[in-house]
Amino acid sequence: MFHRRSLATLFATLILGLLVGSAFAQVELRMTWYDDGAEGVVMRELLDRFEAANPDVTVVMDTVPYSSGILESLPLQLASGQGPDIARVTNLGGLSQYFLDLRPYLDDAAYWDTNFGPFLDWMRPAGSDAIPGFMTQLTVTGPYINATLFEQAGIAVPEGPTSWEEWAEVTRQVAEATGTPYAMVMDRTGHRLAGPAISQGAQFLDADGKPDIDDPGMRSMMQLMIDWHADGTMNPDVWIGSAGSYAAGNEFFVNAQVVLYMSGSWQIGQFTNLIGDAFDWVAVPNPCGPAACTGMPGGAGVVAIADTDHPAEVARVMEFLAQEENLAEFYGRTLFIPGHLGLAESGVNFVTDNPLAAAALTAFSQQVPQLHPIAYAMQAYPYNFVVFNSIRDRLTQVFVGELTLDQALERIQADIDEALREAGAN
Amino acid sequence: MAATPNAVQRLNTLAGDGVQRVYALAMNTLGLFMEPAQKLVGVRRMAYLFVLPNLLVFAIFILFPMLLNVYYAMTEGGNLYPQDRPFVGAANFERLYTCTDYGDPNTCLEDRFWRAARNTGVFVFFQVSGMVIISLITSMVLNRKIVARGFFRSVYFYPVLLSPVVVALIWKWILQRDGVLNAILVAVGLDPVNFMLDGTWAMTWVILVSIWAHMGFYTLILLAGLQSIPAELYDAGAIDGTSTMQAFRHITLPLLMPTMMVVLVLSLIRAVQMFDEVFVLTGGGPGSATMLMVQYIYMTGFGTQNPRFGMAAAASVTLGAVLLVATLLQLRVGRGSERHLA
């Protein structure tokens, strides 16, 4: 009798345990993340707050390298249906087929349309009204200079509209006077080259919106790059010495190995931490060409992935992160230009006591309205990464003598045409 | 308290009984399956049954992926799953092999494939021949009674134990613009060299680093081959007044030939498959100066945001076919020389 009662108690306890357990079942979401600086720390704190308020959901951040993790592995994971629930990406248009439309799960979709509207077009197929995510930052490409080196060289920093050729000349003088190894360095990506190329007159897209690369503007910018690599103006370690993929030149700038660094607004947080006040780093307006003085817009977005098993929970996380006060904190602490129209208008309280960082933020923000329409069109073009990657790789082949400029331009067009044909986008 | 001899004997007997019982139980259990199987297929066919598990593993993990790869080579598009990929027949191979002048990659539709093929040819030729010659010399030195022979044998083998990524990173730090080698060059009054920014230098270093990293393995194989040559042959040669060179040519080399063929085949396959060390050391650059075939396949299929799985598969099928032919040729030549020796 006693034995039977014990068994009954045991089963009852087990069943109760299962019921209680399932009531508090944890949904684990995975977020693929990369860091430009230390923004992952801020994101983790926001997620901790979300988890405290939502004990049934945990979000695990998988922080990966940008080049191998985000650019190379993530697309394959998404294509095989093995991707995360949420990801931070920059190839917004190219990966848009894998994004989840959050609209049916959101309490206030109008808030998203109002505050993220123009940027949502970058991350969804043309004509769609899907809401896949929000921007963690709006970026603008542009150059930084080491103003301390100018001071040491006794050379004035150019003011007003200044051409790329003039910047090359003046930074060469500074490098020579201060014993700095190289005058300039540019991140190894076609995206960074695009702004200067548009300034020189490159059109990128034809009247039908298809890529058409070979024009005098593109030739002019490519020739400048070829000349700068040939005469030692440009640090060759980044473009020539980093074959195969994206490479950043920030290390050389942080270590005062170059006078001018062509990159973008996302470096501000990192420079604040790594350079601090070791030397004066200044964001200067984008240099000019005959057609414009423009950089490229861009940015990174946190997006929901369509293959998730927990779309409702993903939407809850996204709604929490996209709240105005949370994004204000994220942008403010990471020193990122806000990709939220309301905050862009009301202003973000950037958390920095570094006047150099504050000045750089102002400088990049002021460039947003000056960006050329072609720059916006290229950013919105869903296959822009095909164009940028081919320009990067073929131009490098010109630097090392494997191709002539004419051959490179032919190859770029052929690469793009073949990629679009395979993707069924012709 | 120490056990008495009687207690020890009893324990041994008990342990022996235990082992026998476990063995008998295992055999009886096995017999439950084997006896009916033997009755079903017959004794002579039981061998096939024994190799079946291994064959299944081979079929699932080797044969099936190989066949799938051949199918991928005949499809195109960015979709990953075979059922979503349009079938294009031999179009990828046609594109891959279309050139107006095979000596000039710029005239080929897939110029990077031909650059990679040319680089792989150069790499394989110099790396394999360099590896075999240096390994042979090293093994002959280590086969002699030299001081600290054991130490030197370990030293040459040590790089083999390192991960290819570690090997590449170590040499990257040595060879980069502000690396150790340039610091030494500057210290002795020479100009620094940007080794990784010049195609010829980069390929030279890729070959040397690869030889350094792998020669220990092949040295060990050749050393074993040398030690299997009977010393009496050298003694007999010495009595006949054979010089060192004659002994090498007429005794060592012929008797070492079977081992040399193993080394040649293994190093050739490894050289053609080379990827990780070169990828970390140079990334295939400058430009595409050190991009080898496996890197081309990786970059085409996985290393870009617009993957071309079909083209990558076509290139890997081509590489597999070339490797198969080269290995068969080597084995044929090896057998010919063995027959000649016999």
Contacts between the chains, C-beta under 8 A, distances in Angstrom:
chain1	res1	chain2	res2	distance
A	71	B	305	6.0
A	72	B	302	6.6
A	72	B	303	5.8
A	72	B	304	7.6
A	72	B	305	7.9
A	75	B	305	5.8
A	75	B	307	7.1
A	76	B	80	7.4
A	76	B	302	6.2
A	76	B	307	7.1
A	79	B	78	7.2
A	79	B	79	7.1
A	79	B	80	4.2
A	79	B	307	7.8
A	80	B	80	5.1
A	80	B	81	7.9
A	91	B	305	5.8
A	94	B	305	5.8
A	94	B	306	7.7
A	236	B	194	7.2
A	236	B	197	5.3
A	237	B	176	8.0
A	237	B	177	6.4
A	237	B	197	7.4
A	240	B	197	5.1
A	240	B	285	6.6
A	240	B	286	4.7
A	240	B	287	7.3
A	241	B	194	8.0
A	241	B	196	5.3
A	241	B	197	5.5
A	241	B	285	6.6
A	241	B	286	6.6
A	242	B	283	6.0
A	242	B	285	7.0
A	243	B	282	6.7
A	243	B	283	4.1
A	243	B	284	4.7
A	243	B	285	2.5
A	243	B	286	6.3
A	243	B	287	6.6
A	243	B	288	7.0
A	243	B	290	8.0
A	243	B	291	7.2
A	244	B	279	7.6
A	244	B	283	4.1
A	244	B	284	5.2
A	244	B	285	6.8
A	244	B	291	7.9
A	244	B	295	7.7
A	244	B	299	6.5
A	244	B	303	6.7
A	245	B	283	7.2
A	245	B	303	6.8
A	383	B	306	7.7
A	385	B	305	4.7
A	385	B	306	7.1
A	386	B	305	7.6
A	386	B	306	5.2
A	389	B	304	6.2
A	389	B	305	6.8
A	389	B	306	7.6
A	396	B	285	7.3
A	396	B	286	7.6
A	396	B	287	5.6
A	397	B	287	4.6
A	397	B	288	6.6
A	399	B	286	7.7
A	399	B	287	7.1
A	400	B	199	6.2
A	400	B	285	7.7
A	400	B	286	4.6
A	400	B	287	3.6
A	400	B	289	6.7
A	401	B	287	7.7
A	402	B	115	7.5
A	402	B	287	4.6
A	402	B	288	6.4
A	402	B	289	7.7
A	403	B	106	6.9
A	407	B	106	6.0
A	411	B	111	7.1
A	414	B	109	7.9
A	419	B	306	4.7
A	419	B	308	7.7
A	422	B	76	5.5
A	422	B	77	5.7
A	422	B	78	6.5
A	422	B	306	7.5
A	422	B	308	6.0
A	422	B	310	7.9
A	423	B	77	7.3
A	423	B	78	5.6
A	423	B	306	6.7
A	424	B	77	7.0
